[in-house]
């Protein structure tokens, strides 16, 4: 049973996704690449298992991107716009996490799609 509390929680969660999509250029890029990948997955008739792997790595990329966005927003609020060494480290590490997840997503995509293309 979904209570009013759950309804509000879902609303806030969707607000977060909407905020990330509207304000983060990389989130939009990830979204478009996911749509394109899904199209090619259908067109090239990859297996269900392979598509599940694509869904999983895509969820990871989207999640890490949102964590990065939230950490950047919180850091900016806490620092008041002032440069601070540890905030730089936190931002660099969180964006590095997105880079790692995205790089592995590309590698997984190449492993799945290249044999079908060639």
N, C-alpha and C positions, 0 to 999 in steps of 0.2 A: 504494500500500500504506500503510495507516494503522498507524503504529508506536505503541508504548506512549506515547511522548512526545506524539504527536498526540492520543491518547485523553485524556491528562491535560489537555492544552491545551483541548480541547473541554469537558471537565468544568469547568474553571475559568471558561471563557467562559459556560457555562450557569449557573454559580453567580453570576456577575455579573449576568446578566439576571434571575435569580430574586431576588437582593438588591434590584435596582432596583425590581422589581415589588412586592415585599413592603414596602419601606421608603419609597418615593417616591410620594406621592399623585399628583403630576403624571404619572408614568409610567403609573399605573393609568388616569388620565383619558385619556391618549393611546391606551392599549390599547382602552378602551371606545369611544372615538370611531372608532378604526380598524375595530373590529368592526361598528359601526353603519354606517360608510361602506361597508364591503364588502357589507353587507346591501342598502343602497340601490343600490349599483352593480349588484348582481345583479337587484334588483327593477326598476330603471329601464333595464336592459339597455344599459349604456354599452359603448362599443367596447373591444376588447382594448387598443388603444393608450392610451385614456383611463385604463383600469385600471392599466396599466403606469406611467403618470405618477403615479397615486395611490400605488402601491406604492413608487415611487422617493422621493416626497416624504415618505411615512410612514417609510421606512427612515432618511431624513435626520433627521426629528424624533426618532425613537427613539435614533439614534446620538448626536445632539447632547445629548439628555437624559442618556444614560449618561456621556458625557464630562463634562457638568456635575456629575453625581453623584460621579464619581471625583475631579474637581478639588476639590469641596467637602470630600470625605472627607480627601483629602491635605492640604488647607489647614488643616482642623481639627486634624489630627494634628501638622503642623509648628508651628502657632501655639500648641498646647497650650491652646486655648480663649481665649487672649489676643487682644484686638482689635489688628489691624495694618492699616495703610492699604493696603499693596499686596495683601494677601490679600483685603481688601474689594474692591479693583479687580478682581482675578482672578475672584472669585465673581460680582460684578456683571456683568462682561463675559461669563462663561460662561452665566449665566442670561439675559442679553440675547440670546445666540446662540440659545437655545431659543425665546425670544419671537419672534425674527425668523423662524426656521424654521417655527414653529407658525402665525404670521400668514400666511406665504406658503402654507402647507398649506390654511388656511381659504380664502384667495383662489382657489387652484387648485380647491378643492372647489366653491366657488360658481360659478366659470366652467364647470365640467363639469356640475354638477347643476341649477343654476337654469333653464337653457333647457328641461330636461326636465320640471321641476315646473310651469312656467308654459307 
